[in-house]
């Protein structure tokens, strides 16, 4: 009986961890707990449909900014990641969101960034983490983007 209880608790813990790491841009945009904050963050910007429906998404990464825990998620336009990308910094504690949307200019080699936030300024460390998520640096150097 004790083995059954221990096995059940272990399974429940693993499921809880998986559910917590199951954050994505599209889930933040549509989940009942975060959709209001997502729409507030992006209300003055005309984001493409794929952001809400789900693009090519990366797993959430944990970072620390000013001793606070955040999740960082990113996504890109399906079948054309170089054209459009989005990265979002999510505070599970405060249910706040900040982000950056990137669009490649049609002419030249220019990347246009649109900073998204819900009325509060994004710190320079937050912007650094968001840009690192777009560029792939966060994936390649995950421990380099924790600012305490």
N, C-alpha and C positions, 0 to 999 in steps of 0.2 A: 504494500500500500504506500509506504514512504517513497519507494522508487517511482511510483505513478505520480505522486504529488510533485516530486522534484522534477520529473520529466515534463509535467504540465506547466509548471512555473517557468522552466527554461524555455519552453516553446512560446509561452505568452510574452516573455521578455524579448525573445528574438523577433517576434511579430511586431511588438511595439517599436523596436529599433528600426525595423524595416519601414513601418508606416511613417515614422518621423523623418526618415531619409527619402521618402517618396515625394519630395517637393519638386515642383517644376514650374516654369514660367506660366504655362497654361493652367495648371492647378491653382496657382496663386491668383490668376485672373478670374477663375470660375468658382473656386471654393467658397462656401458660405461664410467662413471665418475671415477670409482675406480679400474677397472680391471688391468690397466697398473701398478698402484702402488702395487696391490696385487701380480702380477706376478714378479715384481721387488723384493718385500719382500721375495718371496718363490723360486726365480729362482735357487738357488744353492741346493735346497732340493727336494727330491722326495716325494711329498705329495700324499697320496692315492686318488683315483678317487672320493670317497664320499665327499671330501672337496669341490670340484667344483660342484658336482651334488646336494649336500645338504644332510647333515646328520641330526641327531636329534639335532635341534637348539634351543637355548634359546633366549628370547627377549633381545633387547639391553638395557644396563644399562648406565646411565650417570655418569661420574666421573670427578673430577677436579684434574689436576696435574699441579703444578706450575702456578696456576691461569688460566689454559687453559682447555676448555671443550673437553671431549672425549666421545666416545661411546665404550662400551665393548660388544662384542658378543662372544659366544662360541658354539661349536657343537661337537658331538661325532659320532663315527662309529655306524650306525644303527644296532640295535639288539645286540650291544656289546660295550656299552659306556666305560666299564672298560679297554678295549683293546687300544683304540685310541681316543684322544681328541685334539681339537684346540681352542685357544682363541686368539682374535684379538682386538687390541686397535686402534681405528680409530679417527683421527682428522678431523672433517668435514671442519674446517677452512682451514687447510693446505693440506687436502686430503692425509695425510700420514698414513701409517699403520705399526704396529709392532705386533708381535705375538709370540706364543709359541705352539709347537706341542708336545704332550705327547704320548708315546707308552709304554705299559706295557711289560716288559721283559717276554719272554716265560718261562724262568726258574727263580725261586725265586720270591721275592716280590719287584722287582725293577721297578721304573718308570724312563724312559729315556726322558729327555726334550731337545728339539731342539729350540733354540731362533731364531726367524725370524725377521729381520728388513730390512729396505730399505736403508742400508748404514749408518744410524746414530745409535749411541748407545742408548739402552733403559735405562732410569734411573732406579735406584733401586726401586723407587716408582712405575714406570711403570711395572717392573717385578713382584712386589708384587701384583699389581692389576690383571695382567694376570694369575698368579698362583692362586690367590683367585677365579678367574672365573673358572679355572679348578677344584678346590677343592670344590666349592659350597659355600665358605665363602662370596663371593660377593653377592650372592643371600640371604644368611642368615643374613648378616650384611652390607647392602648397604651403610649406612652412615659412616662406618668406613674406607672407602677407598677413601676419598676425601682429597688430599694433596695440601694445598694452599701455 
